[in-house]
């Protein structure tokens, strides 16, 4: 019985945390704007919100190839890794 109670508490605590890693529609629109200026695009499903408020973008397609890109909370590029 204790295991069930512990699992229920963990699910309640982890549930909101998991929801926070999804970008809002406004954030996605801003990310799309920033990426368009770089001649890049990303599927919104590949955008994760980081704990510091920044964004981890996986499988970003740019004119010169595919990248993983990290954006700061102010939507400036922090890191780019070619895949």
PyMOL Python script that loads the backbone (N, CA, C, O; Angstrom):
from pymol import cmd

cmd.read_pdbstr("""\
ATOM      1  N   UNK A   1       0.819  -1.190   0.000  1.00  0.00           N
ATOM      2  CA  UNK A   1       0.000   0.000   0.000  1.00  0.00           C
ATOM      3  C   UNK A   1       0.867   1.259   0.000  1.00  0.00           C
ATOM      4  O   UNK A   1       0.531   2.261  -0.631  1.00  0.00           O
ATOM      5  N   UNK A   2       1.988   1.187   0.720  1.00  0.00           N
ATOM      6  CA  UNK A   2       2.886   2.343   0.757  1.00  0.00           C
ATOM      7  C   UNK A   2       3.419   2.665  -0.635  1.00  0.00           C
ATOM      8  O   UNK A   2       3.559   3.834  -0.996  1.00  0.00           O
ATOM      9  N   UNK A   3       3.715   1.628  -1.415  1.00  0.00           N
ATOM     10  CA  UNK A   3       4.246   1.849  -2.763  1.00  0.00           C
ATOM     11  C   UNK A   3       3.238   2.586  -3.634  1.00  0.00           C
ATOM     12  O   UNK A   3       3.615   3.463  -4.411  1.00  0.00           O
ATOM     13  N   UNK A   4       1.980   2.244  -3.513  1.00  0.00           N
ATOM     14  CA  UNK A   4       0.943   2.918  -4.296  1.00  0.00           C
ATOM     15  C   UNK A   4       0.846   4.377  -3.894  1.00  0.00           C
ATOM     16  O   UNK A   4       0.736   5.249  -4.755  1.00  0.00           O
ATOM     17  N   UNK A   5       0.885   4.655  -2.594  1.00  0.00           N
ATOM     18  CA  UNK A   5       0.813   6.036  -2.106  1.00  0.00           C
ATOM     19  C   UNK A   5       2.018   6.840  -2.582  1.00  0.00           C
ATOM     20  O   UNK A   5       1.871   7.992  -2.992  1.00  0.00           O
ATOM     21  N   UNK A   6       3.198   6.249  -2.530  1.00  0.00           N
ATOM     22  CA  UNK A   6       4.408   6.938  -2.988  1.00  0.00           C
ATOM     23  C   UNK A   6       4.327   7.201  -4.491  1.00  0.00           C
ATOM     24  O   UNK A   6       4.679   8.289  -4.946  1.00  0.00           O
ATOM     25  N   UNK A   7       3.877   6.236  -5.249  1.00  0.00           N
ATOM     26  CA  UNK A   7       3.741   6.410  -6.694  1.00  0.00           C
ATOM     27  C   UNK A   7       2.738   7.510  -7.017  1.00  0.00           C
ATOM     28  O   UNK A   7       2.955   8.288  -7.947  1.00  0.00           O
ATOM     29  N   UNK A   8       1.650   7.587  -6.268  1.00  0.00           N
ATOM     30  CA  UNK A   8       0.640   8.623  -6.492  1.00  0.00           C
ATOM     31  C   UNK A   8       1.216  10.005  -6.203  1.00  0.00           C
ATOM     32  O   UNK A   8       0.974  10.950  -6.954  1.00  0.00           O
ATOM     33  N   UNK A   9       1.971  10.125  -5.124  1.00  0.00           N
ATOM     34  CA  UNK A   9       2.593  11.414  -4.785  1.00  0.00           C
ATOM     35  C   UNK A   9       3.597  11.809  -5.853  1.00  0.00           C
ATOM     36  O   UNK A   9       3.636  12.967  -6.269  1.00  0.00           O
ATOM     37  N   UNK A  10       4.398  10.874  -6.296  1.00  0.00           N
ATOM     38  CA  UNK A  10       5.374  11.176  -7.344  1.00  0.00           C
ATOM     39  C   UNK A  10       4.690  11.606  -8.635  1.00  0.00           C
ATOM     40  O   UNK A  10       5.168  12.517  -9.311  1.00  0.00           O
ATOM     41  N   UNK A  11       3.603  10.978  -8.981  1.00  0.00           N
ATOM     42  CA  UNK A  11       2.867  11.349 -10.190  1.00  0.00           C
ATOM     43  C   UNK A  11       2.314  12.759 -10.081  1.00  0.00           C
ATOM     44  O   UNK A  11       2.334  13.511 -11.056  1.00  0.00           O
ATOM     45  N   UNK A  12       1.822  13.124  -8.911  1.00  0.00           N
ATOM     46  CA  UNK A  12       1.300  14.476  -8.715  1.00  0.00           C
ATOM     47  C   UNK A  12       2.397  15.524  -8.789  1.00  0.00           C
ATOM     48  O   UNK A  12       2.185  16.606  -9.336  1.00  0.00           O
ATOM     49  N   UNK A  13       3.550  15.217  -8.252  1.00  0.00           N
ATOM     50  CA  UNK A  13       4.675  16.146  -8.268  1.00  0.00           C
ATOM     51  C   UNK A  13       5.280  16.232  -9.665  1.00  0.00           C
ATOM     52  O   UNK A  13       5.597  17.326 -10.132  1.00  0.00           O
ATOM     53  N   UNK A  14       5.440  15.111 -10.327  1.00  0.00           N
ATOM     54  CA  UNK A  14       6.079  15.090 -11.638  1.00  0.00           C
ATOM     55  C   UNK A  14       5.163  15.611 -12.737  1.00  0.00           C
ATOM     56  O   UNK A  14       5.653  16.154 -13.727  1.00  0.00           O
ATOM     57  N   UNK A  15       3.864  15.464 -12.595  1.00  0.00           N
ATOM     58  CA  UNK A  15       2.921  15.895 -13.622  1.00  0.00           C
ATOM     59  C   UNK A  15       3.081  17.349 -14.019  1.00  0.00           C
ATOM     60  O   UNK A  15       3.254  17.627 -15.205  1.00  0.00           O
ATOM     61  N   UNK A  16       3.033  18.304 -13.078  1.00  0.00           N
ATOM     62  CA  UNK A  16       3.219  19.701 -13.444  1.00  0.00           C
ATOM     63  C   UNK A  16       4.597  19.983 -14.020  1.00  0.00           C
ATOM     64  O   UNK A  16       4.732  20.825 -14.908  1.00  0.00           O
ATOM     65  N   UNK A  17       5.614  19.301 -13.535  1.00  0.00           N
ATOM     66  CA  UNK A  17       6.964  19.516 -14.050  1.00  0.00           C
ATOM     67  C   UNK A  17       7.052  19.110 -15.515  1.00  0.00           C
ATOM     68  O   UNK A  17       7.717  19.780 -16.305  1.00  0.00           O
ATOM     69  N   UNK A  18       6.390  18.025 -15.881  1.00  0.00           N
ATOM     70  CA  UNK A  18       6.412  17.586 -17.269  1.00  0.00           C
ATOM     71  C   UNK A  18       5.686  18.567 -18.166  1.00  0.00           C
ATOM     72  O   UNK A  18       6.102  18.788 -19.303  1.00  0.00           O
ATOM     73  N   UNK A  19       4.619  19.154 -17.681  1.00  0.00           N
ATOM     74  CA  UNK A  19       3.855  20.110 -18.485  1.00  0.00           C
ATOM     75  C   UNK A  19       4.655  21.367 -18.757  1.00  0.00           C
ATOM     76  O   UNK A  19       4.451  22.013 -19.785  1.00  0.00           O
ATOM     77  N   UNK A  20       5.564  21.730 -17.859  1.00  0.00           N
ATOM     78  CA  UNK A  20       6.340  22.943 -18.012  1.00  0.00           C
ATOM     79  C   UNK A  20       7.369  22.854 -19.126  1.00  0.00           C
ATOM     80  O   UNK A  20       7.846  23.896 -19.577  1.00  0.00           O
ATOM     81  N   UNK A  21       7.736  21.671 -19.593  1.00  0.00           N
ATOM     82  CA  UNK A  21       8.759  21.584 -20.626  1.00  0.00           C
ATOM     83  C   UNK A  21       8.203  21.803 -22.031  1.00  0.00           C
ATOM     84  O   UNK A  21       8.955  21.733 -23.002  1.00  0.00           O
ATOM     85  N   UNK A  22       6.916  22.064 -22.157  1.00  0.00           N
ATOM     86  CA  UNK A  22       6.300  22.371 -23.445  1.00  0.00           C
ATOM     87  C   UNK A  22       6.215  23.887 -23.626  1.00  0.00           C
ATOM     88  O   UNK A  22       5.835  24.606 -22.702  1.00  0.00           O
ATOM     89  N   UNK A  23       6.562  24.358 -24.798  1.00  0.00           N
ATOM     90  CA  UNK A  23       6.505  25.785 -25.097  1.00  0.00           C
ATOM     91  C   UNK A  23       5.061  26.213 -25.348  1.00  0.00           C
ATOM     92  O   UNK A  23       4.252  25.440 -25.860  1.00  0.00           O
ATOM     93  N   UNK A  24       4.755  27.449 -24.980  1.00  0.00           N
ATOM     94  CA  UNK A  24       3.436  28.011 -25.240  1.00  0.00           C
ATOM     95  C   UNK A  24       3.339  28.423 -26.709  1.00  0.00           C
ATOM     96  O   UNK A  24       4.350  28.479 -27.409  1.00  0.00           O
ATOM     97  N   UNK A  25       2.139  28.706 -27.167  1.00  0.00           N
ATOM     98  CA  UNK A  25       1.938  29.153 -28.546  1.00  0.00           C
ATOM     99  C   UNK A  25       2.703  30.451 -28.815  1.00  0.00           C
ATOM    100  O   UNK A  25       3.256  30.634 -29.899  1.00  0.00           O
ATOM    101  N   UNK A  26       2.734  31.350 -27.829  1.00  0.00           N
ATOM    102  CA  UNK A  26       3.468  32.614 -27.984  1.00  0.00           C
ATOM    103  C   UNK A  26       4.969  32.361 -28.102  1.00  0.00           C
ATOM    104  O   UNK A  26       5.646  32.976 -28.926  1.00  0.00           O
ATOM    105  N   UNK A  27       5.482  31.454 -27.273  1.00  0.00           N
ATOM    106  CA  UNK A  27       6.909  31.131 -27.333  1.00  0.00           C
ATOM    107  C   UNK A  27       7.252  30.484 -28.672  1.00  0.00           C
ATOM    108  O   UNK A  27       8.284  30.799 -29.264  1.00  0.00           O
ATOM    109  N   UNK A  28       6.411  29.597 -29.146  1.00  0.00           N
ATOM    110  CA  UNK A  28       6.650  28.943 -30.438  1.00  0.00           C
ATOM    111  C   UNK A  28       6.664  29.970 -31.556  1.00  0.00           C
ATOM    112  O   UNK A  28       7.509  29.897 -32.448  1.00  0.00           O
ATOM    113  N   UNK A  29       5.747  30.924 -31.524  1.00  0.00           N
ATOM    114  CA  UNK A  29       5.704  31.971 -32.545  1.00  0.00           C
ATOM    115  C   UNK A  29       6.995  32.788 -32.536  1.00  0.00           C
ATOM    116  O   UNK A  29       7.532  33.108 -33.596  1.00  0.00           O
ATOM    117  N   UNK A  30       7.491  33.125 -31.355  1.00  0.00           N
ATOM    118  CA  UNK A  30       8.740  33.901 -31.247  1.00  0.00           C
ATOM    119  C   UNK A  30       9.929  33.075 -31.728  1.00  0.00           C
ATOM    120  O   UNK A  30      10.806  33.590 -32.422  1.00  0.00           O
ATOM    121  N   UNK A  31       9.961  31.794 -31.361  1.00  0.00           N
ATOM    122  CA  UNK A  31      11.039  30.913 -31.816  1.00  0.00           C
ATOM    123  C   UNK A  31      11.006  30.795 -33.339  1.00  0.00           C
ATOM    124  O   UNK A  31      12.053  30.849 -33.985  1.00  0.00           O
ATOM    125  N   UNK A  32       9.822  30.636 -33.913  1.00  0.00           N
ATOM    126  CA  UNK A  32       9.694  30.567 -35.375  1.00  0.00           C
ATOM    127  C   UNK A  32      10.221  31.839 -36.031  1.00  0.00           C
ATOM    128  O   UNK A  32      10.874  31.780 -37.073  1.00  0.00           O
ATOM    129  N   UNK A  33       9.940  32.978 -35.425  1.00  0.00           N
ATOM    130  CA  UNK A  33      10.415  34.275 -35.941  1.00  0.00           C
ATOM    131  C   UNK A  33      11.946  34.346 -35.903  1.00  0.00           C
ATOM    132  O   UNK A  33      12.582  34.753 -36.875  1.00  0.00           O
ATOM    133  N   UNK A  34      12.521  33.947 -34.775  1.00  0.00           N
ATOM    134  CA  UNK A  34      13.981  33.960 -34.626  1.00  0.00           C
ATOM    135  C   UNK A  34      14.615  33.002 -35.630  1.00  0.00           C
ATOM    136  O   UNK A  34      15.601  33.350 -36.280  1.00  0.00           O
ATOM    137  N   UNK A  35      14.066  31.813 -35.761  1.00  0.00           N
ATOM    138  CA  UNK A  35      14.622  30.830 -36.691  1.00  0.00           C
ATOM    139  C   UNK A  35      14.482  31.269 -38.138  1.00  0.00           C
ATOM    140  O   UNK A  35      15.380  31.024 -38.943  1.00  0.00           O
ATOM    141  N   UNK A  36      13.377  31.911 -38.484  1.00  0.00           N
ATOM    142  CA  UNK A  36      13.182  32.382 -39.853  1.00  0.00           C
ATOM    143  C   UNK A  36      14.285  33.376 -40.240  1.00  0.00           C
ATOM    144  O   UNK A  36      14.744  33.384 -41.382  1.00  0.00           O
ATOM    145  N   UNK A  37      14.700  34.202 -39.294  1.00  0.00           N
ATOM    146  CA  UNK A  37      15.787  35.150 -39.545  1.00  0.00           C
ATOM    147  C   UNK A  37      17.107  34.418 -39.796  1.00  0.00           C
ATOM    148  O   UNK A  37      18.007  34.967 -40.432  1.00  0.00           O
ATOM    149  N   UNK A  38      17.227  33.192 -39.302  1.00  0.00           N
ATOM    150  CA  UNK A  38      18.427  32.363 -39.503  1.00  0.00           C
ATOM    151  C   UNK A  38      18.261  31.419 -40.692  1.00  0.00           C
ATOM    152  O   UNK A  38      19.132  30.586 -40.943  1.00  0.00           O
ATOM    153  N   UNK A  39      17.160  31.537 -41.421  1.00  0.00           N
ATOM    154  CA  UNK A  39      16.755  30.616 -42.486  1.00  0.00           C
ATOM    155  C   UNK A  39      16.690  29.172 -41.975  1.00  0.00           C
ATOM    156  O   UNK A  39      17.231  28.246 -42.581  1.00  0.00           O
ATOM    157  N   UNK A  40      16.012  29.023 -40.846  1.00  0.00           N
ATOM    158  CA  UNK A  40      15.838  27.717 -40.209  1.00  0.00           C
ATOM    159  C   UNK A  40      14.378  27.529 -39.817  1.00  0.00           C
ATOM    160  O   UNK A  40      13.602  28.484 -39.775  1.00  0.00           O
ATOM    161  N   UNK A  41      14.018  26.277 -39.531  1.00  0.00           N
ATOM    162  CA  UNK A  41      12.685  25.971 -39.019  1.00  0.00           C
ATOM    163  C   UNK A  41      12.754  24.718 -38.158  1.00  0.00           C
ATOM    164  O   UNK A  41      13.653  23.890 -38.304  1.00  0.00           O
ATOM    165  N   UNK A  42      11.775  24.597 -37.252  1.00  0.00           N
ATOM    166  CA  UNK A  42      11.727  23.453 -36.347  1.00  0.00           C
ATOM    167  C   UNK A  42      10.279  23.033 -36.150  1.00  0.00           C
ATOM    168  O   UNK A  42       9.373  23.867 -36.149  1.00  0.00           O
ATOM    169  N   UNK A  43      10.071  21.742 -35.984  1.00  0.00           N
ATOM    170  CA  UNK A  43       8.754  21.216 -35.634  1.00  0.00           C
ATOM    171  C   UNK A  43       8.497  21.587 -34.170  1.00  0.00           C
ATOM    172  O   UNK A  43       9.348  21.316 -33.322  1.00  0.00           O
ATOM    173  N   UNK A  44       7.348  22.200 -33.846  1.00  0.00           N
ATOM    174  CA  UNK A  44       7.069  22.568 -32.447  1.00  0.00           C
ATOM    175  C   UNK A  44       7.196  21.402 -31.465  1.00  0.00           C
ATOM    176  O   UNK A  44       7.468  21.624 -30.285  1.00  0.00           O
ATOM    177  N   UNK A  45       7.005  20.178 -31.925  1.00  0.00           N
ATOM    178  CA  UNK A  45       7.163  19.010 -31.051  1.00  0.00           C
ATOM    179  C   UNK A  45       8.610  18.829 -30.607  1.00  0.00           C
ATOM    180  O   UNK A  45       8.877  18.115 -29.641  1.00  0.00           O
ATOM    181  N   UNK A  46       9.545  19.471 -31.307  1.00  0.00           N
ATOM    182  CA  UNK A  46      10.969  19.353 -30.988  1.00  0.00           C
ATOM    183  C   UNK A  46      11.496  20.531 -30.173  1.00  0.00           C
ATOM    184  O   UNK A  46      12.704  20.757 -30.114  1.00  0.00           O
ATOM    185  N   UNK A  47      10.590  21.280 -29.548  1.00  0.00           N
ATOM    186  CA  UNK A  47      10.973  22.409 -28.699  1.00  0.00           C
ATOM    187  C   UNK A  47      10.717  22.031 -27.249  1.00  0.00           C
ATOM    188  O   UNK A  47       9.608  21.642 -26.882  1.00  0.00           O
ATOM    189  N   UNK A  48      11.763  22.150 -26.423  1.00  0.00           N
ATOM    190  CA  UNK A  48      11.628  21.899 -24.994  1.00  0.00           C
ATOM    191  C   UNK A  48      12.031  23.153 -24.228  1.00  0.00           C
ATOM    192  O   UNK A  48      13.011  23.815 -24.570  1.00  0.00           O
ATOM    193  N   UNK A  49      11.266  23.468 -23.194  1.00  0.00           N
ATOM    194  CA  UNK A  49      11.607  24.586 -22.322  1.00  0.00           C
ATOM    195  C   UNK A  49      12.548  24.063 -21.244  1.00  0.00           C
ATOM    196  O   UNK A  49      12.246  23.083 -20.564  1.00  0.00           O
ATOM    197  N   UNK A  50      13.677  24.718 -21.100  1.00  0.00           N
ATOM    198  CA  UNK A  50      14.668  24.340 -20.103  1.00  0.00           C
ATOM    199  C   UNK A  50      14.300  24.929 -18.740  1.00  0.00           C
ATOM    200  O   UNK A  50      13.485  25.848 -18.659  1.00  0.00           O
ATOM    201  N   UNK A  51      14.890  24.408 -17.689  1.00  0.00           N
ATOM    202  CA  UNK A  51      14.615  24.869 -16.323  1.00  0.00           C
ATOM    203  C   UNK A  51      14.971  26.343 -16.145  1.00  0.00           C
ATOM    204  O   UNK A  51      14.354  27.034 -15.336  1.00  0.00           O
ATOM    205  N   UNK A  52      15.967  26.832 -16.898  1.00  0.00           N
ATOM    206  CA  UNK A  52      16.378  28.235 -16.775  1.00  0.00           C
ATOM    207  C   UNK A  52      15.543  29.179 -17.632  1.00  0.00           C
ATOM    208  O   UNK A  52      15.825  30.376 -17.695  1.00  0.00           O
ATOM    209  N   UNK A  53      14.517  28.647 -18.291  1.00  0.00           N
ATOM    210  CA  UNK A  53      13.648  29.458 -19.134  1.00  0.00           C
ATOM    211  C   UNK A  53      14.080  29.498 -20.584  1.00  0.00           C
ATOM    212  O   UNK A  53      13.376  30.052 -21.428  1.00  0.00           O
ATOM    213  N   UNK A  54      15.228  28.919 -20.882  1.00  0.00           N
ATOM    214  CA  UNK A  54      15.697  28.846 -22.261  1.00  0.00           C
ATOM    215  C   UNK A  54      15.005  27.724 -23.010  1.00  0.00           C
ATOM    216  O   UNK A  54      14.076  27.100 -22.495  1.00  0.00           O
ATOM    217  N   UNK A  55      15.458  27.473 -24.220  1.00  0.00           N
ATOM    218  CA  UNK A  55      14.800  26.495 -25.081  1.00  0.00           C
ATOM    219  C   UNK A  55      15.824  25.577 -25.724  1.00  0.00           C
ATOM    220  O   UNK A  55      16.881  26.031 -26.163  1.00  0.00           O
ATOM    221  N   UNK A  56      15.517  24.292 -25.781  1.00  0.00           N
ATOM    222  CA  UNK A  56      16.334  23.291 -26.456  1.00  0.00           C
ATOM    223  C   UNK A  56      15.563  22.871 -27.699  1.00  0.00           C
ATOM    224  O   UNK A  56      14.472  22.309 -27.604  1.00  0.00           O
ATOM    225  N   UNK A  57      16.134  23.146 -28.859  1.00  0.00           N
ATOM    226  CA  UNK A  57      15.480  22.851 -30.135  1.00  0.00           C
ATOM    227  C   UNK A  57      16.218  21.704 -30.805  1.00  0.00           C
ATOM    228  O   UNK A  57      17.400  21.823 -31.128  1.00  0.00           O
ATOM    229  N   UNK A  58      15.526  20.604 -31.013  1.00  0.00           N
ATOM    230  CA  UNK A  58      16.120  19.425 -31.641  1.00  0.00           C
ATOM    231  C   UNK A  58      15.715  19.363 -33.111  1.00  0.00           C
ATOM    232  O   UNK A  58      14.607  19.744 -33.488  1.00  0.00           O
ATOM    233  N   UNK A  59      16.643  18.872 -33.927  1.00  0.00           N
ATOM    234  CA  UNK A  59      16.378  18.625 -35.353  1.00  0.00           C
ATOM    235  C   UNK A  59      15.906  19.887 -36.076  1.00  0.00           C
ATOM    236  O   UNK A  59      14.915  19.859 -36.806  1.00  0.00           O
ATOM    237  N   UNK A  60      16.614  20.980 -35.868  1.00  0.00           N
ATOM    238  CA  UNK A  60      16.320  22.235 -36.560  1.00  0.00           C
ATOM    239  C   UNK A  60      16.873  22.129 -37.973  1.00  0.00           C
ATOM    240  O   UNK A  60      18.043  21.795 -38.159  1.00  0.00           O
ATOM    241  N   UNK A  61      16.042  22.411 -38.966  1.00  0.00           N
ATOM    242  CA  UNK A  61      16.458  22.345 -40.359  1.00  0.00           C
ATOM    243  C   UNK A  61      16.805  23.764 -40.816  1.00  0.00           C
ATOM    244  O   UNK A  61      15.968  24.667 -40.783  1.00  0.00           O
ATOM    245  N   UNK A  62      18.063  23.938 -41.243  1.00  0.00           N
ATOM    246  CA  UNK A  62      18.542  25.226 -41.730  1.00  0.00           C
ATOM    247  C   UNK A  62      18.987  25.074 -43.184  1.00  0.00           C
ATOM    248  O   UNK A  62      19.106  23.961 -43.696  1.00  0.00           O
ATOM    249  N   UNK A  63      19.229  26.199 -43.833  1.00  0.00           N
ATOM    250  CA  UNK A  63      19.635  26.179 -45.236  1.00  0.00           C
ATOM    251  C   UNK A  63      20.917  25.375 -45.440  1.00  0.00           C
ATOM    252  O   UNK A  63      21.124  24.794 -46.505  1.00  0.00           O
ATOM    253  N   UNK A  64      21.778  25.340 -44.421  1.00  0.00           N
ATOM    254  CA  UNK A  64      23.060  24.652 -44.562  1.00  0.00           C
ATOM    255  C   UNK A  64      23.158  23.341 -43.785  1.00  0.00           C
ATOM    256  O   UNK A  64      24.256  22.819 -43.594  1.00  0.00           O
ATOM    257  N   UNK A  65      22.027  22.805 -43.335  1.00  0.00           N
ATOM    258  CA  UNK A  65      22.061  21.517 -42.658  1.00  0.00           C
ATOM    259  C   UNK A  65      21.125  21.437 -41.465  1.00  0.00           C
ATOM    260  O   UNK A  65      20.288  22.313 -41.249  1.00  0.00           O
ATOM    261  N   UNK A  66      21.283  20.368 -40.699  1.00  0.00           N
ATOM    262  CA  UNK A  66      20.429  20.107 -39.543  1.00  0.00           C
ATOM    263  C   UNK A  66      21.236  20.331 -38.271  1.00  0.00           C
ATOM    264  O   UNK A  66      22.400  19.940 -38.179  1.00  0.00           O
ATOM    265  N   UNK A  67      20.585  20.979 -37.275  1.00  0.00           N
ATOM    266  CA  UNK A  67      21.260  21.355 -36.040  1.00  0.00           C
ATOM    267  C   UNK A  67      20.388  21.076 -34.818  1.00  0.00           C
ATOM    268  O   UNK A  67      19.170  20.927 -34.918  1.00  0.00           O
ATOM    269  N   UNK A  68      21.047  21.010 -33.666  1.00  0.00           N
ATOM    270  CA  UNK A  68      20.393  21.147 -32.376  1.00  0.00           C
ATOM    271  C   UNK A  68      20.801  22.540 -31.908  1.00  0.00           C
ATOM    272  O   UNK A  68      21.987  22.868 -31.893  1.00  0.00           O
ATOM    273  N   UNK A  69      19.826  23.356 -31.528  1.00  0.00           N
ATOM    274  CA  UNK A  69      20.094  24.743 -31.148  1.00  0.00           C
ATOM    275  C   UNK A  69      19.523  24.996 -29.764  1.00  0.00           C
ATOM    276  O   UNK A  69      18.430  24.534 -29.438  1.00  0.00           O
ATOM    277  N   UNK A  70      20.268  25.730 -28.955  1.00  0.00           N
ATOM    278  CA  UNK A  70      19.770  26.183 -27.655  1.00  0.00           C
ATOM    279  C   UNK A  70      19.592  27.688 -27.738  1.00  0.00           C
ATOM    280  O   UNK A  70      20.465  28.409 -28.222  1.00  0.00           O
ATOM    281  N   UNK A  71      18.436  28.149 -27.253  1.00  0.00           N
ATOM    282  CA  UNK A  71      18.166  29.578 -27.169  1.00  0.00           C
ATOM    283  C   UNK A  71      18.085  29.967 -25.701  1.00  0.00           C
ATOM    284  O   UNK A  71      17.591  29.203 -24.872  1.00  0.00           O
ATOM    285  N   UNK A  72      18.573  31.161 -25.387  1.00  0.00           N
ATOM    286  CA  UNK A  72      18.421  31.705 -24.037  1.00  0.00           C
ATOM    287  C   UNK A  72      16.965  32.099 -23.820  1.00  0.00           C
ATOM    288  O   UNK A  72      16.170  32.100 -24.760  1.00  0.00           O
ATOM    289  N   UNK A  73      16.622  32.431 -22.589  1.00  0.00           N
ATOM    290  CA  UNK A  73      15.255  32.837 -22.256  1.00  0.00           C
ATOM    291  C   UNK A  73      14.825  34.074 -23.040  1.00  0.00           C
ATOM    292  O   UNK A  73      13.631  34.290 -23.250  1.00  0.00           O
ATOM    293  N   UNK A  74      15.794  34.892 -23.476  1.00  0.00           N
ATOM    294  CA  UNK A  74      15.467  36.090 -24.264  1.00  0.00           C
ATOM    295  C   UNK A  74      15.485  35.801 -25.774  1.00  0.00           C
ATOM    296  O   UNK A  74      15.496  36.724 -26.588  1.00  0.00           O
ATOM    297  N   UNK A  75      15.489  34.516 -26.132  1.00  0.00           N
ATOM    298  CA  UNK A  75      15.412  34.030 -27.513  1.00  0.00           C
ATOM    299  C   UNK A  75      16.668  34.315 -28.337  1.00  0.00           C
ATOM    300  O   UNK A  75      16.610  34.309 -29.567  1.00  0.00           O
ATOM    301  N   UNK A  76      17.793  34.562 -27.681  1.00  0.00           N
ATOM    302  CA  UNK A  76      19.056  34.699 -28.391  1.00  0.00           C
ATOM    303  C   UNK A  76      19.734  33.339 -28.436  1.00  0.00           C
ATOM    304  O   UNK A  76      19.565  32.519 -27.533  1.00  0.00           O
ATOM    305  N   UNK A  77      20.500  33.106 -29.492  1.00  0.00           N
ATOM    306  CA  UNK A  77      21.162  31.811 -29.653  1.00  0.00           C
ATOM    307  C   UNK A  77      22.277  31.642 -28.632  1.00  0.00           C
ATOM    308  O   UNK A  77      23.124  32.522 -28.477  1.00  0.00           O
ATOM    309  N   UNK A  78      22.275  30.509 -27.934  1.00  0.00           N
ATOM    310  CA  UNK A  78      23.294  30.207 -26.931  1.00  0.00           C
ATOM    311  C   UNK A  78      24.269  29.157 -27.445  1.00  0.00           C
ATOM    312  O   UNK A  78      25.450  29.169 -27.099  1.00  0.00           O
ATOM    313  N   UNK A  79      23.760  28.246 -28.278  1.00  0.00           N
ATOM    314  CA  UNK A  79      24.588  27.136 -28.745  1.00  0.00           C
ATOM    315  C   UNK A  79      23.984  26.545 -30.011  1.00  0.00           C
ATOM    316  O   UNK A  79      22.766  26.535 -30.193  1.00  0.00           O
ATOM    317  N   UNK A  80      24.861  26.052 -30.882  1.00  0.00           N
ATOM    318  CA  UNK A  80      24.420  25.373 -32.104  1.00  0.00           C
ATOM    319  C   UNK A  80      25.342  24.202 -32.353  1.00  0.00           C
ATOM    320  O   UNK A  80      26.562  24.361 -32.388  1.00  0.00           O
ATOM    321  N   UNK A  81      24.758  23.010 -32.531  1.00  0.00           N
ATOM    322  CA  UNK A  81      25.525  21.798 -32.802  1.00  0.00           C
ATOM    323  C   UNK A  81      25.008  21.173 -34.100  1.00  0.00           C
ATOM    324  O   UNK A  81      23.820  20.875 -34.228  1.00  0.00           O
ATOM    325  N   UNK A  82      25.908  20.983 -35.050  1.00  0.00           N
ATOM    326  CA  UNK A  82      25.504  20.351 -36.311  1.00  0.00           C
ATOM    327  C   UNK A  82      25.306  18.864 -36.090  1.00  0.00           C
ATOM    328  O   UNK A  82      26.090  18.226 -35.389  1.00  0.00           O
ATOM    329  N   UNK A  83      24.269  18.315 -36.682  1.00  0.00           N
ATOM    330  CA  UNK A  83      24.006  16.868 -36.561  1.00  0.00           C
ATOM    331  C   UNK A  83      24.551  16.142 -37.760  1.00  0.00           C
ATOM    332  O   UNK A  83      24.432  14.920 -37.849  1.00  0.00           O
TER     333      UNK A  83
END
""", "prot")
cmd.dss("prot")
cmd.show_as("cartoon", "prot")
cmd.util.cbc("prot")
cmd.orient("prot")
